[in-house]
Protein backbone atom coordinates (compact mmCIF):
# COMPACT_ATOMS: atom_id res chain seq x y z
CA UNK A 1 0.00 0.00 0.00
CA UNK A 2 1.34 3.51 -0.78
CA UNK A 3 2.53 5.66 2.14
CA UNK A 4 -0.05 8.29 1.29
CA UNK A 5 -3.44 8.33 -0.46
CA UNK A 6 -4.91 11.71 -1.31
CA UNK A 7 -8.44 12.48 -2.49
CA UNK A 8 -8.55 15.44 -4.91
CA UNK A 9 -11.81 17.36 -5.42
CA UNK A 10 -11.63 18.65 -9.00
CA UNK A 11 -14.64 20.95 -8.60
CA UNK A 12 -13.22 22.74 -5.54
CA UNK A 13 -9.52 22.30 -6.39
CA UNK A 14 -8.81 21.00 -2.91
CA UNK A 15 -7.22 17.80 -1.65
CA UNK A 16 -7.43 15.83 1.57
CA UNK A 17 -5.48 12.91 3.04
CA UNK A 18 -7.60 9.75 3.25
CA UNK A 19 -4.85 7.32 4.29
CA UNK A 20 -1.36 7.87 5.67
CA UNK A 21 1.07 5.18 6.82
CA UNK A 22 3.08 7.30 9.24
CA UNK A 23 1.17 10.27 10.58
CA UNK A 24 3.24 13.31 11.54
CA UNK A 25 2.38 16.90 12.21
CA UNK A 26 4.18 18.56 9.31
CA UNK A 27 0.78 19.19 7.72
CA UNK A 28 -0.21 21.37 10.70
CA UNK A 29 3.07 23.23 10.91
CA UNK A 30 4.76 21.18 13.66
CA UNK A 31 7.27 18.35 13.70
CA UNK A 32 6.54 15.10 15.47
CA UNK A 33 10.02 13.64 14.86
CA UNK A 34 12.43 14.34 17.76
CA UNK A 35 15.94 15.54 16.89
CA UNK A 36 18.04 13.40 19.26
CA UNK A 37 21.41 14.30 17.73
CA UNK A 38 21.08 18.03 18.17
CA UNK A 39 19.37 17.92 21.58
CA UNK A 40 21.60 16.11 24.11
CA UNK A 41 19.65 17.06 27.22
CA UNK A 42 17.68 14.00 28.38
CA UNK A 43 14.86 15.97 29.97
CA UNK A 44 14.42 18.05 26.85
CA UNK A 45 14.33 14.89 24.72
CA UNK A 46 11.61 13.40 26.92
CA UNK A 47 9.68 16.68 26.82
CA UNK A 48 9.97 16.86 23.04
CA UNK A 49 8.86 13.21 22.73
CA UNK A 50 5.83 13.93 24.95
CA UNK A 51 4.93 16.96 22.81
CA UNK A 52 5.23 14.80 19.69
CA UNK A 53 2.77 12.22 21.08
CA UNK A 54 0.28 14.91 22.00
CA UNK A 55 0.67 16.52 18.58
CA UNK A 56 0.01 13.23 16.77
CA UNK A 57 -2.99 12.48 18.99
CA UNK A 58 -4.51 15.91 18.40
CA UNK A 59 -3.92 15.62 14.66
CA UNK A 60 -5.60 12.22 14.42
CA UNK A 61 -8.49 13.32 16.64
CA UNK A 62 -9.12 16.39 14.49
CA UNK A 63 -8.84 14.27 11.32
CA UNK A 64 -11.52 11.80 12.40
CA UNK A 65 -13.67 14.67 13.71
CA UNK A 66 -13.53 16.20 10.23
CA UNK A 67 -14.64 12.88 8.70
CA UNK A 68 -17.60 12.59 11.09
CA UNK A 69 -18.77 16.05 10.05
CA UNK A 70 -18.75 15.08 6.37
CA UNK A 71 -19.89 11.42 6.47
CA UNK A 72 -22.65 9.66 8.36
CA UNK A 73 -22.91 5.99 9.33
CA UNK A 74 -26.22 4.68 10.66
CA UNK A 75 -27.47 1.29 11.80
CA UNK A 76 -31.03 0.14 11.16
CA UNK A 77 -32.99 -3.03 11.83
CA UNK A 78 -34.99 -4.23 8.84
CA UNK A 79 -38.01 -6.49 9.30
CA UNK A 80 -37.63 -9.53 7.03
CA UNK A 81 -40.34 -11.77 5.57
CA UNK A 82 -40.76 -13.78 8.78
CA UNK A 83 -40.51 -10.89 11.24
CA UNK A 84 -36.78 -11.34 11.96
CA UNK A 85 -34.81 -8.12 12.47
CA UNK A 86 -31.87 -7.88 10.06
CA UNK A 87 -29.02 -5.42 10.85
CA UNK A 88 -28.34 -2.92 8.07
CA UNK A 89 -25.42 -0.46 8.17
CA UNK A 90 -25.87 2.64 6.01
CA UNK A 91 -23.11 5.11 5.07
CA UNK A 92 -23.46 8.35 3.11
CA UNK A 93 -22.10 11.87 2.77
CA UNK A 94 -23.92 14.58 4.70
CA UNK A 95 -23.04 17.09 1.98
CA UNK A 96 -23.76 15.06 -1.17
CA UNK A 97 -26.63 12.72 -0.24
CA UNK A 98 -30.15 13.75 -1.28
CA UNK A 99 -33.12 11.98 0.22
CA UNK A 100 -35.06 9.99 -2.34
CA UNK A 101 -32.71 11.00 -5.16
CA UNK A 102 -29.40 9.24 -4.48
CA UNK A 103 -28.01 6.06 -6.04
CA UNK A 104 -27.08 3.21 -3.74
CA UNK A 105 -24.93 0.09 -3.47
CA UNK A 106 -26.05 -2.80 -1.26
CA UNK A 107 -23.33 -5.20 -0.10
CA UNK A 108 -24.02 -8.75 1.06
CA UNK A 109 -22.44 -12.15 1.73
CA UNK A 110 -24.36 -14.30 4.23
CA UNK A 111 -22.51 -17.62 4.21
CA UNK A 112 -20.18 -19.84 6.26
CA UNK A 113 -20.94 -17.90 9.44
CA UNK A 114 -18.58 -15.10 8.38
CA UNK A 115 -19.11 -11.52 9.51
CA UNK A 116 -19.64 -9.07 6.66
CA UNK A 117 -16.56 -6.89 6.29
CA UNK A 118 -17.57 -3.30 7.06
CA UNK A 119 -14.09 -2.00 7.78
CA UNK A 120 -12.84 1.38 6.56
CA UNK A 121 -12.11 1.46 2.83
CA UNK A 122 -10.93 4.70 1.25
CA UNK A 123 -12.07 3.51 -2.21
CA UNK A 124 -15.69 4.06 -1.21
CA UNK A 125 -15.14 7.80 -0.75
CA UNK A 126 -15.32 8.04 -4.54
CA UNK A 127 -18.95 6.91 -4.33
CA UNK A 128 -19.91 8.72 -1.13
CA UNK A 129 -18.64 12.07 -2.42
CA UNK A 130 -20.83 11.63 -5.49
CA UNK A 131 -23.91 11.26 -3.30
CA UNK A 132 -24.07 7.48 -3.24
CA UNK A 133 -25.32 5.44 -0.31
CA UNK A 134 -23.27 2.34 0.57
CA UNK A 135 -25.16 -0.15 2.74
CA UNK A 136 -24.14 -3.46 4.32
CA UNK A 137 -26.78 -6.13 4.90
CA UNK A 138 -25.89 -8.58 7.69
CA UNK A 139 -28.26 -11.25 6.42
CA UNK A 140 -28.75 -14.65 8.01
CA UNK A 141 -26.07 -17.16 7.14
CA UNK A 142 -23.39 -14.77 8.35
CA UNK A 143 -21.73 -14.30 11.75
CA UNK A 144 -22.89 -16.02 14.93
CA UNK A 145 -23.81 -19.72 15.34
CA UNK A 146 -27.61 -19.29 15.50
CA UNK A 147 -27.60 -16.53 12.86
CA UNK A 148 -25.55 -18.76 10.58
CA UNK A 149 -27.75 -21.81 11.10
CA UNK A 150 -30.93 -19.85 10.32
CA UNK A 151 -29.50 -18.89 6.90
CA UNK A 152 -27.81 -22.09 5.74
CA UNK A 153 -28.84 -25.53 4.51
CA UNK A 154 -32.61 -25.83 4.23
CA UNK A 155 -32.91 -22.28 5.61
CA UNK A 156 -30.84 -20.62 2.89
CA UNK A 157 -33.84 -18.78 1.43
CA UNK A 158 -33.90 -16.67 4.61
CA UNK A 159 -30.64 -15.04 3.50
CA UNK A 160 -32.11 -14.05 0.15
CA UNK A 161 -35.36 -12.72 1.61
CA UNK A 162 -33.31 -10.72 4.17
CA UNK A 163 -31.29 -9.14 1.36
CA UNK A 164 -34.36 -8.22 -0.65
CA UNK A 165 -35.96 -6.73 2.49
CA UNK A 166 -32.87 -4.56 3.04
CA UNK A 167 -33.02 -3.34 -0.56
CA UNK A 168 -36.69 -2.45 -0.21
CA UNK A 169 -35.95 -0.66 3.07
CA UNK A 170 -33.35 1.59 1.42
CA UNK A 171 -35.86 2.58 -1.25
CA UNK A 172 -38.93 2.92 0.96
CA UNK A 173 -37.12 5.02 3.58
CA UNK A 174 -35.75 7.40 0.96
CA UNK A 175 -32.09 6.53 1.30
CA UNK A 176 -31.94 5.43 -2.36
CA UNK A 177 -33.95 6.47 -5.41
CA UNK A 178 -36.30 3.68 -6.46
CA UNK A 179 -34.61 3.01 -9.82
CA UNK A 180 -31.01 3.56 -8.68
CA UNK A 181 -30.25 0.61 -6.41
CA UNK A 182 -27.35 -1.74 -7.18
CA UNK A 183 -25.89 -4.75 -5.38
CA UNK A 184 -22.52 -6.45 -5.09
CA UNK A 185 -21.38 -9.85 -3.85
CA UNK A 186 -18.23 -11.96 -3.76
CA UNK A 187 -17.98 -15.72 -4.25
CA UNK A 188 -20.77 -17.34 -2.19
CA UNK A 189 -22.20 -13.84 -1.73
CA UNK A 190 -23.01 -13.89 -5.45
CA UNK A 191 -25.46 -16.71 -4.77
CA UNK A 192 -27.23 -14.24 -2.49
CA UNK A 193 -27.18 -11.35 -4.96
CA UNK A 194 -27.89 -13.51 -8.02
CA UNK A 195 -30.90 -15.15 -6.40
CA UNK A 196 -32.25 -11.78 -5.22
CA UNK A 197 -31.92 -10.33 -8.74
CA UNK A 198 -33.73 -13.38 -10.19
CA UNK A 199 -36.61 -12.97 -7.75
CA UNK A 200 -36.87 -9.16 -7.99
CA UNK A 201 -35.14 -7.91 -11.16
CA UNK A 202 -37.13 -4.67 -11.01
CA UNK A 203 -35.62 -3.79 -7.60
CA UNK A 204 -32.04 -3.54 -8.89
CA UNK A 205 -30.69 -1.27 -11.63
CA UNK A 206 -27.32 -3.04 -11.68
CA UNK A 207 -25.30 -5.75 -9.94
CA UNK A 208 -21.68 -6.85 -9.68
CA UNK A 209 -20.89 -10.53 -9.17
CA UNK A 210 -17.24 -11.20 -8.35
CA UNK A 211 -15.83 -14.75 -8.84
CA UNK A 212 -19.43 -15.92 -8.48
CA UNK A 213 -20.82 -19.18 -7.14
CA UNK A 214 -23.95 -19.41 -9.29
CA UNK A 215 -24.41 -22.93 -10.66
CA UNK A 216 -25.08 -24.41 -7.24
CA UNK A 217 -26.82 -27.67 -8.19
CA UNK A 218 -24.32 -28.81 -10.81
CA UNK A 219 -21.33 -27.86 -8.68
CA UNK A 220 -22.56 -29.69 -5.59
CA UNK A 221 -23.40 -32.74 -7.70
CA UNK A 222 -19.75 -33.03 -8.79
CA UNK A 223 -17.69 -34.45 -5.89
CA UNK A 224 -14.48 -34.18 -7.94
CA UNK A 225 -14.45 -30.39 -7.45
CA UNK A 226 -12.25 -29.26 -4.52
CA UNK A 227 -14.89 -27.68 -2.25
CA UNK A 228 -17.98 -29.75 -3.06
CA UNK A 229 -17.87 -32.13 -0.10
CA UNK A 230 -17.09 -29.32 2.34
CA UNK A 231 -20.00 -27.27 1.00
CA UNK A 232 -22.52 -29.99 1.84
CA UNK A 233 -22.49 -28.69 5.40
CA UNK A 234 -23.23 -25.15 4.28
CA UNK A 235 -25.76 -25.67 1.48
CA UNK A 236 -26.81 -29.31 1.78
CA UNK A 237 -26.17 -32.45 -0.26
CA UNK A 238 -28.25 -32.36 -3.48
CA UNK A 239 -28.13 -36.14 -3.66
CA UNK A 240 -30.70 -36.01 -0.83
CA UNK A 241 -34.07 -35.13 -2.39
CA UNK A 242 -35.14 -32.57 0.23
CA UNK A 243 -31.79 -30.80 -0.07
CA UNK A 244 -31.93 -30.87 -3.87
CA UNK A 245 -35.40 -29.29 -3.90
CA UNK A 246 -34.21 -26.56 -1.53
CA UNK A 247 -31.04 -25.78 -3.52
CA UNK A 248 -32.86 -25.89 -6.85
CA UNK A 249 -35.43 -23.37 -5.61
CA UNK A 250 -32.85 -20.58 -5.29
CA UNK A 251 -29.85 -21.61 -7.44
CA UNK A 252 -29.16 -18.48 -9.57
CA UNK A 253 -28.30 -20.48 -12.70
CA UNK A 254 -31.47 -22.56 -12.52
CA UNK A 255 -33.91 -19.73 -11.78
CA UNK A 256 -33.20 -17.04 -14.36
CA UNK A 257 -36.65 -15.58 -15.17
CA UNK A 258 -37.65 -16.32 -18.76
CA UNK A 259 -38.55 -13.33 -20.92
CA UNK A 260 -38.03 -10.81 -18.14
CA UNK A 261 -36.34 -7.41 -18.12
CA UNK A 262 -32.97 -7.88 -16.45
CA UNK A 263 -30.69 -5.23 -14.88
CA UNK A 264 -27.12 -4.49 -15.95
CA UNK A 265 -24.69 -7.04 -14.51
CA UNK A 266 -20.90 -7.18 -14.40
CA UNK A 267 -19.47 -10.64 -13.73
CA UNK A 268 -15.76 -11.02 -12.95
CA UNK A 269 -14.05 -14.40 -13.12
CA UNK A 270 -10.51 -15.79 -13.02
CA UNK A 271 -9.02 -18.64 -15.03
CA UNK A 272 -6.79 -19.68 -12.12
CA UNK A 273 -9.58 -19.65 -9.53
CA UNK A 274 -9.25 -22.88 -7.53
CA UNK A 275 -12.42 -22.30 -5.49
CA UNK A 276 -15.07 -21.32 -8.02
CA UNK A 277 -14.76 -22.50 -11.61
CA UNK A 278 -14.44 -19.80 -14.25
CA UNK A 279 -17.18 -21.58 -16.19
CA UNK A 280 -19.83 -20.74 -13.58
CA UNK A 281 -19.87 -17.04 -14.42
CA UNK A 282 -19.55 -17.73 -18.16
CA UNK A 283 -22.48 -20.16 -18.18
CA UNK A 284 -24.67 -17.81 -16.17
CA UNK A 285 -23.96 -14.82 -18.46
CA UNK A 286 -24.71 -16.91 -21.56
CA UNK A 287 -27.98 -18.16 -20.11
CA UNK A 288 -29.10 -14.69 -18.99
CA UNK A 289 -28.47 -13.31 -22.47
CA UNK A 290 -30.41 -16.19 -24.00
CA UNK A 291 -33.33 -16.18 -21.54
CA UNK A 292 -34.16 -12.55 -20.80
CA UNK A 293 -36.09 -10.14 -22.98
CA UNK A 294 -33.53 -8.28 -25.19
CA UNK A 295 -35.68 -5.18 -25.81
CA UNK A 296 -35.66 -4.09 -22.15
CA UNK A 297 -32.74 -5.96 -20.57
CA UNK A 298 -29.48 -4.12 -19.99
CA UNK A 299 -25.90 -5.17 -20.65
CA UNK A 300 -24.74 -8.38 -18.97
CA UNK A 301 -20.98 -8.74 -19.39
CA UNK A 302 -18.14 -10.88 -18.07
CA UNK A 303 -14.58 -9.72 -17.38
CA UNK A 304 -12.11 -12.59 -17.07
CA UNK A 305 -8.65 -12.39 -15.51
CA UNK A 306 -6.12 -14.66 -17.19
CA UNK A 307 -3.56 -14.39 -14.36
CA UNK A 308 -5.47 -13.80 -11.11
CA UNK A 309 -7.12 -16.29 -8.78
CA UNK A 310 -10.08 -16.28 -6.42
CA UNK A 311 -8.74 -13.28 -4.49
CA UNK A 312 -7.78 -11.18 -7.50
CA UNK A 313 -4.44 -10.27 -8.97
CA UNK A 314 -3.05 -8.85 -5.71
CA UNK A 315 -1.35 -5.56 -4.95
CA UNK A 316 -2.80 -2.22 -3.91
CA UNK A 317 -2.69 -0.70 -7.39
CA UNK A 318 -4.43 -3.71 -8.95
CA UNK A 319 -7.18 -3.40 -6.32
CA UNK A 320 -7.59 0.32 -7.06
CA UNK A 321 -7.81 -0.42 -10.79
CA UNK A 322 -10.42 -3.11 -10.14
CA UNK A 323 -12.52 -0.81 -7.94
CA UNK A 324 -12.34 1.99 -10.51
CA UNK A 325 -13.58 -0.37 -13.25
CA UNK A 326 -16.48 -1.56 -11.10
CA UNK A 327 -17.52 1.96 -10.07
CA UNK A 328 -17.32 3.13 -13.69
CA UNK A 329 -19.57 0.23 -14.68
CA UNK A 330 -22.16 1.22 -12.05
CA UNK A 331 -22.11 4.86 -13.07
CA UNK A 332 -22.49 3.99 -16.73
CA UNK A 333 -25.37 1.63 -15.92
CA UNK A 334 -27.04 4.47 -13.99
CA UNK A 335 -26.36 7.01 -16.71
CA UNK A 336 -24.44 9.34 -14.40
CA UNK A 337 -20.93 9.20 -15.89
CA UNK A 338 -20.80 12.96 -16.36
CA UNK A 339 -21.27 13.73 -12.66
HUVENZI-V945160 format. One record per helix or strand of 2 or more residues. SS is the DSSP state (helix for helix, strand for strand). FROM is the first residue (numbers start at 1). TO is the last residue. Records with the same first field share a line. If there is no record, write none. Layout:
# HUVENZI-V945160
SS=FROM-TO / FROM-TO
This chain:
# HUVENZI-V945160
strand=4-9 / 14-20 / 71-79 / 85-93 / 104-108 / 133-137 / 181-186 / 206-210 / 264-270 / 300-305
helix=26-28 / 42-70 / 122-128 / 145-149 / 153-155 / 157-172 / 188-199 / 216-220 / 228-235 / 241-250 / 252-255 / 278-291 / 316-334
